């Protein structure tokens, strides 16, 4: 077990509408110095599907996808003791300042990418951040019970926070367009 610190910044801008929180970067993500770096993690495929875009390959493309889609990404943990990428081994947690980030943005909802991120947020961040969190199924390759299609469908709960109210009504109820002509 080694003590590891988070080495890269959250992805966000003032127009971010949702925040997706993971636990702590995997070994692959720490090597790449960016979120969801394991090639089997389905985060980028799910996010691209939600935003109806192509799956990004390079870090700059990933940042662009997130920011244009009004999605902020960070992790609950700033530093911890961890064995490899094992969330179950996490000890001695120092949490990130989630509340500080929320105060700089237009974020309306916080989502946990998996149960461990959800539990850690409730334990270390909820009170300080002042915002509830919605648990989503993990995009991790360890969550093999969930197909890409099932994951994408579960993550669609995020869509209503990503759209303006008028966009949401048009998409949800079909009003505002007349495609029959």
C-alpha positions as CSV (number, residue, x, y, z in Angstrom):
1,X,0.0,0.0,0.0
2,X,1.3,3.4,-0.9
3,X,0.2,7.0,-0.1
4,X,-0.8,8.7,-3.3
5,X,-1.9,12.2,-4.1
6,X,-4.2,13.3,-6.9
7,X,-1.9,14.9,-9.6
8,X,-4.3,16.6,-12.0
9,X,-6.9,19.3,-11.8
10,X,-10.7,18.9,-12.1
11,X,-12.2,19.6,-15.5
12,X,-14.8,22.3,-15.3
13,X,-15.8,25.8,-16.4
14,X,-18.3,28.3,-15.1
15,X,-20.9,26.9,-17.5
16,X,-20.7,23.3,-16.1
17,X,-24.1,22.0,-15.1
18,X,-23.3,18.6,-13.6
19,X,-20.3,17.2,-11.7
20,X,-19.4,13.6,-12.1
21,X,-17.2,12.3,-9.2
22,X,-15.1,9.2,-9.2
23,X,-13.2,7.9,-6.2
24,X,-9.5,8.3,-7.1
25,X,-7.6,7.9,-10.4
26,X,-6.6,4.4,-11.3
27,X,-3.0,3.5,-12.0
28,X,-3.6,3.9,-15.8
29,X,-5.2,7.3,-15.2
30,X,-2.4,8.4,-12.9
31,X,0.1,7.4,-15.7
32,X,-1.9,9.3,-18.3
33,X,-2.5,12.2,-15.9
34,X,-6.2,12.3,-16.8
35,X,-9.5,10.8,-15.9
36,X,-10.7,7.4,-16.9
37,X,-7.5,6.3,-18.6
38,X,-8.0,2.6,-18.4
39,X,-8.9,1.4,-22.0
40,X,-11.7,-0.8,-20.7
41,X,-13.4,1.9,-18.6
42,X,-16.6,2.9,-20.4
43,X,-16.9,6.5,-19.1
44,X,-15.9,8.1,-22.4
45,X,-18.2,5.8,-24.5
46,X,-21.1,6.5,-22.2
47,X,-20.5,10.3,-22.1
48,X,-20.1,10.5,-25.9
49,X,-23.4,8.6,-26.3
50,X,-25.2,10.9,-23.9
51,X,-23.9,13.9,-25.8
52,X,-24.4,12.3,-29.2
53,X,-20.8,12.8,-30.1
54,X,-17.9,10.6,-31.2
55,X,-15.8,8.9,-28.6
56,X,-12.8,11.1,-27.8
57,X,-9.3,9.6,-28.0
58,X,-6.8,12.4,-26.9
59,X,-6.9,14.3,-23.6
60,X,-7.7,17.6,-25.3
61,X,-10.7,16.0,-27.2
62,X,-11.9,14.6,-23.9
63,X,-11.7,18.0,-22.2
64,X,-13.6,19.6,-25.1
65,X,-16.3,16.9,-25.0
66,X,-16.9,17.5,-21.3
67,X,-16.8,21.3,-21.4
68,X,-19.0,21.6,-24.5
69,X,-21.4,19.2,-22.8
70,X,-21.4,21.2,-19.6
71,X,-20.0,18.3,-17.6
72,X,-17.4,18.7,-14.9
73,X,-15.3,15.8,-13.7
74,X,-13.3,15.3,-10.5
75,X,-12.7,12.7,-7.8
76,X,-13.8,12.7,-4.2
77,X,-10.3,11.9,-2.9
78,X,-7.3,14.3,-3.0
79,X,-4.9,11.8,-1.4
80,X,-5.1,8.3,0.2
81,X,-3.4,5.0,0.9
82,X,-4.2,2.6,-1.9
83,X,-3.1,-0.7,-3.4
84,X,-2.9,-0.3,-7.2
85,X,-6.3,0.8,-8.5
86,X,-8.4,-1.1,-5.8
87,X,-11.1,1.1,-4.4
88,X,-11.7,-1.4,-1.7
89,X,-8.1,-0.9,-0.4
90,X,-8.5,2.9,0.1
91,X,-7.5,4.2,3.6
92,X,-6.4,7.5,5.2
93,X,-8.6,9.6,2.9
94,X,-8.1,13.4,2.4
95,X,-11.1,14.7,0.4
96,X,-11.1,17.3,-2.3
97,X,-12.8,20.6,-1.7
98,X,-16.0,19.8,-3.7
99,X,-17.9,22.7,-2.1
100,X,-15.3,25.1,-3.3
101,X,-15.7,23.9,-6.9
102,X,-19.5,24.0,-6.7
103,X,-19.3,27.7,-5.6
104,X,-17.5,28.6,-8.8
105,X,-19.8,27.0,-11.3
106,X,-23.5,26.6,-12.4
107,X,-23.5,23.0,-11.3
108,X,-27.1,21.8,-10.5
109,X,-26.4,18.1,-9.8
110,X,-23.6,15.9,-8.5
111,X,-23.4,12.3,-9.7
112,X,-21.2,9.5,-8.3
113,X,-19.6,7.1,-10.8
114,X,-20.2,4.0,-8.7
115,X,-21.0,3.1,-5.2
116,X,-17.6,3.8,-3.6
117,X,-17.6,7.4,-4.9
118,X,-21.1,7.8,-3.6
119,X,-20.2,6.4,-0.1
120,X,-17.0,8.5,0.1
121,X,-18.9,11.7,-0.9
122,X,-21.5,11.1,1.8
123,X,-18.8,10.5,4.4
124,X,-16.3,13.2,3.5
125,X,-18.0,15.9,1.3
126,X,-21.8,16.1,1.6
127,X,-22.0,18.4,4.6
128,X,-19.3,20.8,3.4
129,X,-20.5,20.8,-0.2
130,X,-24.2,21.3,0.7
131,X,-25.5,19.3,-2.3
132,X,-26.9,15.8,-2.5
133,X,-25.4,13.2,-4.8
134,X,-27.1,10.8,-7.3
135,X,-25.5,7.4,-7.5
136,X,-24.9,6.0,-11.0
137,X,-23.6,2.5,-11.9
138,X,-19.8,2.5,-12.2
139,X,-18.3,2.6,-15.7
140,X,-15.3,0.7,-14.4
141,X,-14.3,-2.6,-16.1
142,X,-14.8,-4.2,-12.7
143,X,-18.5,-3.6,-13.2
144,X,-18.8,-6.2,-16.0
145,X,-22.4,-7.0,-15.0
146,X,-23.6,-3.8,-16.7
147,X,-23.4,-3.7,-20.5
148,X,-22.5,-0.5,-22.3
149,X,-26.2,-0.1,-23.4
150,X,-27.5,-0.6,-19.8
151,X,-24.9,1.9,-18.4
152,X,-25.7,4.5,-21.0
153,X,-29.5,4.2,-20.3
154,X,-28.9,4.5,-16.5
155,X,-26.7,7.6,-17.1
156,X,-29.4,9.3,-19.1
157,X,-30.8,10.7,-15.8
158,X,-28.1,13.3,-16.3
159,X,-29.6,14.6,-19.5
160,X,-32.2,16.9,-18.0
161,X,-29.5,18.8,-16.1
162,X,-27.4,19.2,-19.2
163,X,-30.1,20.8,-21.3
164,X,-31.8,24.2,-20.9
165,X,-35.4,24.0,-19.8
166,X,-36.7,24.6,-23.4
167,X,-34.3,22.0,-24.8
168,X,-35.5,19.5,-22.2
169,X,-39.2,20.1,-22.9
170,X,-38.7,19.7,-26.7
171,X,-36.7,16.5,-26.3
172,X,-38.9,15.0,-23.5
173,X,-42.3,16.0,-24.9
174,X,-41.7,16.6,-28.6
175,X,-43.1,20.2,-28.5
176,X,-41.5,23.1,-30.3
177,X,-40.9,21.4,-33.7
178,X,-43.1,20.5,-36.6
179,X,-41.4,17.8,-38.6
180,X,-44.5,16.6,-40.4
181,X,-44.4,19.3,-43.1
